[in-house]
Amino acid sequence: MVARRQADSHHAVECEVEEREVHEEEVPEEFGSRPFEPDH
């Protein structure tokens, strides 16, 4: 499991970025209809 973590460490970062990008893509639709408060 440790070896796999080292091999996928870069992929894990990409997954986090992808999730963030997908979330940002979903925001604009509701952004104009209702105010949105950032959690972070």
PDB file of N, CA, C and O in Angstrom:
ATOM      1  N   MET A   1       0.839  -1.205   0.000  1.00  0.00           N
ATOM      2  CA  MET A   1       0.000   0.000   0.000  1.00  0.00           C
ATOM      3  C   MET A   1       0.876   1.258   0.000  1.00  0.00           C
ATOM      4  O   MET A   1       0.537   2.261  -0.628  1.00  0.00           O
ATOM      5  N   VAL A   2       1.991   1.192   0.703  1.00  0.00           N
ATOM      6  CA  VAL A   2       2.879   2.356   0.751  1.00  0.00           C
ATOM      7  C   VAL A   2       3.457   2.640  -0.627  1.00  0.00           C
ATOM      8  O   VAL A   2       3.498   3.788  -1.070  1.00  0.00           O
ATOM      9  N   ALA A   3       3.903   1.581  -1.304  1.00  0.00           N
ATOM     10  CA  ALA A   3       4.482   1.760  -2.640  1.00  0.00           C
ATOM     11  C   ALA A   3       3.437   2.353  -3.580  1.00  0.00           C
ATOM     12  O   ALA A   3       3.746   3.222  -4.395  1.00  0.00           O
ATOM     13  N   ARG A   4       2.210   1.881  -3.462  1.00  0.00           N
ATOM     14  CA  ARG A   4       1.137   2.387  -4.321  1.00  0.00           C
ATOM     15  C   ARG A   4       0.899   3.866  -4.019  1.00  0.00           C
ATOM     16  O   ARG A   4       0.664   4.660  -4.930  1.00  0.00           O
ATOM     17  N   ARG A   5       0.960   4.226  -2.755  1.00  0.00           N
ATOM     18  CA  ARG A   5       0.749   5.638  -2.395  1.00  0.00           C
ATOM     19  C   ARG A   5       1.814   6.512  -3.044  1.00  0.00           C
ATOM     20  O   ARG A   5       1.501   7.568  -3.595  1.00  0.00           O
ATOM     21  N   GLN A   6       3.061   6.082  -2.984  1.00  0.00           N
ATOM     22  CA  GLN A   6       4.139   6.870  -3.584  1.00  0.00           C
ATOM     23  C   GLN A   6       3.936   6.990  -5.084  1.00  0.00           C
ATOM     24  O   GLN A   6       4.198   8.042  -5.666  1.00  0.00           O
ATOM     25  N   ALA A   7       3.471   5.919  -5.712  1.00  0.00           N
ATOM     26  CA  ALA A   7       3.280   5.933  -7.161  1.00  0.00           C
ATOM     27  C   ALA A   7       2.088   6.807  -7.541  1.00  0.00           C
ATOM     28  O   ALA A   7       2.104   7.461  -8.584  1.00  0.00           O
ATOM     29  N   ASP A   8       1.062   6.819  -6.703  1.00  0.00           N
ATOM     30  CA  ASP A   8      -0.157   7.565  -7.024  1.00  0.00           C
ATOM     31  C   ASP A   8      -0.189   8.933  -6.342  1.00  0.00           C
ATOM     32  O   ASP A   8      -1.203   9.628  -6.399  1.00  0.00           O
ATOM     33  N   SER A   9       0.913   9.321  -5.700  1.00  0.00           N
ATOM     34  CA  SER A   9       0.906  10.600  -4.987  1.00  0.00           C
ATOM     35  C   SER A   9       0.583  11.742  -5.941  1.00  0.00           C
ATOM     36  O   SER A   9      -0.210  12.623  -5.609  1.00  0.00           O
ATOM     37  N   HIS A  10       1.189  11.732  -7.121  1.00  0.00           N
ATOM     38  CA  HIS A  10       0.923  12.797  -8.098  1.00  0.00           C
ATOM     39  C   HIS A  10      -0.507  12.689  -8.612  1.00  0.00           C
ATOM     40  O   HIS A  10      -1.180  13.701  -8.810  1.00  0.00           O
ATOM     41  N   HIS A  11      -0.964  11.466  -8.825  1.00  0.00           N
ATOM     42  CA  HIS A  11      -2.335  11.260  -9.322  1.00  0.00           C
ATOM     43  C   HIS A  11      -3.342  11.753  -8.287  1.00  0.00           C
ATOM     44  O   HIS A  11      -4.380  12.314  -8.641  1.00  0.00           O
ATOM     45  N   ALA A  12      -3.032  11.543  -7.008  1.00  0.00           N
ATOM     46  CA  ALA A  12      -3.941  11.979  -5.949  1.00  0.00           C
ATOM     47  C   ALA A  12      -4.118  13.492  -6.019  1.00  0.00           C
ATOM     48  O   ALA A  12      -5.231  13.995  -5.868  1.00  0.00           O
ATOM     49  N   VAL A  13      -3.037  14.208  -6.245  1.00  0.00           N
ATOM     50  CA  VAL A  13      -3.122  15.667  -6.348  1.00  0.00           C
ATOM     51  C   VAL A  13      -3.993  16.049  -7.536  1.00  0.00           C
ATOM     52  O   VAL A  13      -4.802  16.973  -7.448  1.00  0.00           O
ATOM     53  N   GLU A  14      -3.826  15.340  -8.640  1.00  0.00           N
ATOM     54  CA  GLU A  14      -4.635  15.638  -9.826  1.00  0.00           C
ATOM     55  C   GLU A  14      -6.108  15.394  -9.532  1.00  0.00           C
ATOM     56  O   GLU A  14      -6.968  16.139 -10.001  1.00  0.00           O
ATOM     57  N   CYS A  15      -6.404  14.355  -8.759  1.00  0.00           N
ATOM     58  CA  CYS A  15      -7.803  14.053  -8.423  1.00  0.00           C
ATOM     59  C   CYS A  15      -8.392  15.210  -7.624  1.00  0.00           C
ATOM     60  O   CYS A  15      -9.526  15.623  -7.869  1.00  0.00           O
ATOM     61  N   GLU A  16      -7.627  15.734  -6.670  1.00  0.00           N
ATOM     62  CA  GLU A  16      -8.131  16.847  -5.865  1.00  0.00           C
ATOM     63  C   GLU A  16      -8.401  18.056  -6.755  1.00  0.00           C
ATOM     64  O   GLU A  16      -9.417  18.732  -6.599  1.00  0.00           O
ATOM     65  N   VAL A  17      -7.496  18.325  -7.683  1.00  0.00           N
ATOM     66  CA  VAL A  17      -7.670  19.462  -8.589  1.00  0.00           C
ATOM     67  C   VAL A  17      -8.898  19.252  -9.462  1.00  0.00           C
ATOM     68  O   VAL A  17      -9.672  20.182  -9.688  1.00  0.00           O
ATOM     69  N   GLU A  18      -9.075  18.025  -9.956  1.00  0.00           N
ATOM     70  CA  GLU A  18     -10.227  17.743 -10.818  1.00  0.00           C
ATOM     71  C   GLU A  18     -11.520  17.977 -10.049  1.00  0.00           C
ATOM     72  O   GLU A  18     -12.457  18.571 -10.582  1.00  0.00           O
ATOM     73  N   GLU A  19     -11.581  17.516  -8.801  1.00  0.00           N
ATOM     74  CA  GLU A  19     -12.793  17.706  -8.003  1.00  0.00           C
ATOM     75  C   GLU A  19     -13.068  19.194  -7.815  1.00  0.00           C
ATOM     76  O   GLU A  19     -14.216  19.634  -7.864  1.00  0.00           O
ATOM     77  N   ARG A  20     -12.006  19.959  -7.600  1.00  0.00           N
ATOM     78  CA  ARG A  20     -12.172  21.398  -7.406  1.00  0.00           C
ATOM     79  C   ARG A  20     -12.682  22.038  -8.697  1.00  0.00           C
ATOM     80  O   ARG A  20     -13.581  22.878  -8.660  1.00  0.00           O
ATOM     81  N   GLU A  21     -12.115  21.646  -9.834  1.00  0.00           N
ATOM     82  CA  GLU A  21     -12.536  22.223 -11.117  1.00  0.00           C
ATOM     83  C   GLU A  21     -13.990  21.880 -11.404  1.00  0.00           C
ATOM     84  O   GLU A  21     -14.752  22.733 -11.860  1.00  0.00           O
ATOM     85  N   VAL A  22     -14.378  20.641 -11.140  1.00  0.00           N
ATOM     86  CA  VAL A  22     -15.767  20.227 -11.385  1.00  0.00           C
ATOM     87  C   VAL A  22     -16.698  21.060 -10.515  1.00  0.00           C
ATOM     88  O   VAL A  22     -17.753  21.498 -10.972  1.00  0.00           O
ATOM     89  N   HIS A  23     -16.308  21.280  -9.258  1.00  0.00           N
ATOM     90  CA  HIS A  23     -17.150  22.071  -8.355  1.00  0.00           C
ATOM     91  C   HIS A  23     -17.266  23.503  -8.865  1.00  0.00           C
ATOM     92  O   HIS A  23     -18.346  24.093  -8.829  1.00  0.00           O
ATOM     93  N   GLU A  24     -16.161  24.058  -9.337  1.00  0.00           N
ATOM     94  CA  GLU A  24     -16.196  25.434  -9.843  1.00  0.00           C
ATOM     95  C   GLU A  24     -17.069  25.525 -11.088  1.00  0.00           C
ATOM     96  O   GLU A  24     -17.718  26.543 -11.323  1.00  0.00           O
ATOM     97  N   GLU A  25     -17.084  24.466 -11.880  1.00  0.00           N
ATOM     98  CA  GLU A  25     -17.907  24.481 -13.095  1.00  0.00           C
ATOM     99  C   GLU A  25     -19.385  24.456 -12.732  1.00  0.00           C
ATOM    100  O   GLU A  25     -20.212  25.011 -13.455  1.00  0.00           O
ATOM    101  N   GLU A  26     -19.722  23.815 -11.615  1.00  0.00           N
ATOM    102  CA  GLU A  26     -21.128  23.714 -11.217  1.00  0.00           C
ATOM    103  C   GLU A  26     -21.615  25.006 -10.558  1.00  0.00           C
ATOM    104  O   GLU A  26     -22.816  25.274 -10.533  1.00  0.00           O
ATOM    105  N   VAL A  27     -20.700  25.796 -10.032  1.00  0.00           N
ATOM    106  CA  VAL A  27     -21.083  27.011  -9.307  1.00  0.00           C
ATOM    107  C   VAL A  27     -21.728  28.078 -10.201  1.00  0.00           C
ATOM    108  O   VAL A  27     -22.790  28.590  -9.847  1.00  0.00           O
ATOM    109  N   PRO A  28     -21.130  28.432 -11.345  1.00  0.00           N
ATOM    110  CA  PRO A  28     -21.639  29.553 -12.160  1.00  0.00           C
ATOM    111  C   PRO A  28     -23.131  29.483 -12.445  1.00  0.00           C
ATOM    112  O   PRO A  28     -23.786  30.525 -12.492  1.00  0.00           O
ATOM    113  N   GLU A  29     -23.692  28.294 -12.639  1.00  0.00           N
ATOM    114  CA  GLU A  29     -25.117  28.195 -12.968  1.00  0.00           C
ATOM    115  C   GLU A  29     -25.969  28.794 -11.851  1.00  0.00           C
ATOM    116  O   GLU A  29     -26.913  29.536 -12.122  1.00  0.00           O
ATOM    117  N   GLU A  30     -25.644  28.478 -10.609  1.00  0.00           N
ATOM    118  CA  GLU A  30     -26.442  28.987  -9.488  1.00  0.00           C
ATOM    119  C   GLU A  30     -25.942  30.363  -9.041  1.00  0.00           C
ATOM    120  O   GLU A  30     -26.603  31.053  -8.265  1.00  0.00           O
ATOM    121  N   PHE A  31     -24.781  30.745  -9.535  1.00  0.00           N
ATOM    122  CA  PHE A  31     -24.175  31.999  -9.072  1.00  0.00           C
ATOM    123  C   PHE A  31     -25.061  33.186  -9.420  1.00  0.00           C
ATOM    124  O   PHE A  31     -25.210  34.102  -8.612  1.00  0.00           O
ATOM    125  N   GLY A  32     -25.652  33.183 -10.615  1.00  0.00           N
ATOM    126  CA  GLY A  32     -26.465  34.323 -11.034  1.00  0.00           C
ATOM    127  C   GLY A  32     -27.848  34.288 -10.411  1.00  0.00           C
ATOM    128  O   GLY A  32     -28.460  35.339 -10.221  1.00  0.00           O
ATOM    129  N   SER A  33     -28.357  33.103 -10.088  1.00  0.00           N
ATOM    130  CA  SER A  33     -29.725  32.996  -9.585  1.00  0.00           C
ATOM    131  C   SER A  33     -29.780  33.262  -8.084  1.00  0.00           C
ATOM    132  O   SER A  33     -30.764  33.807  -7.585  1.00  0.00           O
ATOM    133  N   ARG A  34     -28.730  32.880  -7.367  1.00  0.00           N
ATOM    134  CA  ARG A  34     -28.766  33.108  -5.923  1.00  0.00           C
ATOM    135  C   ARG A  34     -27.358  33.317  -5.375  1.00  0.00           C
ATOM    136  O   ARG A  34     -26.418  32.704  -5.881  1.00  0.00           O
ATOM    137  N   PRO A  35     -27.183  34.149  -4.373  1.00  0.00           N
ATOM    138  CA  PRO A  35     -25.857  34.418  -3.795  1.00  0.00           C
ATOM    139  C   PRO A  35     -25.264  33.156  -3.199  1.00  0.00           C
ATOM    140  O   PRO A  35     -25.984  32.313  -2.663  1.00  0.00           O
ATOM    141  N   PHE A  36     -23.947  33.029  -3.294  1.00  0.00           N
ATOM    142  CA  PHE A  36     -23.304  31.822  -2.780  1.00  0.00           C
ATOM    143  C   PHE A  36     -22.190  32.221  -1.826  1.00  0.00           C
ATOM    144  O   PHE A  36     -21.342  33.049  -2.158  1.00  0.00           O
ATOM    145  N   GLU A  37     -22.200  31.620  -0.630  1.00  0.00           N
ATOM    146  CA  GLU A  37     -21.202  31.958   0.379  1.00  0.00           C
ATOM    147  C   GLU A  37     -20.103  30.902   0.391  1.00  0.00           C
ATOM    148  O   GLU A  37     -20.386  29.723   0.606  1.00  0.00           O
ATOM    149  N   PRO A  38     -18.864  31.300   0.167  1.00  0.00           N
ATOM    150  CA  PRO A  38     -17.740  30.345   0.166  1.00  0.00           C
ATOM    151  C   PRO A  38     -17.510  29.749   1.546  1.00  0.00           C
ATOM    152  O   PRO A  38     -17.505  30.469   2.544  1.00  0.00           O
ATOM    153  N   ASP A  39     -17.318  28.433   1.606  1.00  0.00           N
ATOM    154  CA  ASP A  39     -17.060  27.778   2.895  1.00  0.00           C
ATOM    155  C   ASP A  39     -15.625  28.031   3.335  1.00  0.00           C
ATOM    156  O   ASP A  39     -15.321  28.043   4.527  1.00  0.00           O
ATOM    157  N   HIS A  40     -14.740  28.235   2.349  1.00  0.00           N
ATOM    158  CA  HIS A  40     -13.331  28.433   2.654  1.00  0.00           C
ATOM    159  C   HIS A  40     -12.817  29.643   1.906  1.00  0.00           C
ATOM    160  O   HIS A  40     -11.641  29.988   2.024  1.00  0.00           O
TER     161      HIS A  40
END
